[in-house]
């Protein structure tokens, strides 16, 4: 089991939008989304049967850590919302 923390999500993002975006960038489907409390919308995604190293390799800016994923997800979702 592996977990991925995603921070600074748009307040109106849906679980389906997040799943579709991550799959577009090669991530496997996640099994559970756990919203995290705080001022900014954040979530922990749980991937059953997925090795943590695989998630790290999928990070587009690997050495930058999970923050790179946060920026990627937020930017893509905000751009998508503007097109609606």
Secondary structure, DSSP 8 states (H G I E B T S, - for coil): -EEEEEEEE-TT--HHHHHHHHHHTT----SEEEEE-SSSEEEEEEETT--HHHHHHH-TTGGGTHHHHHHHHHHHHHHHHHH-
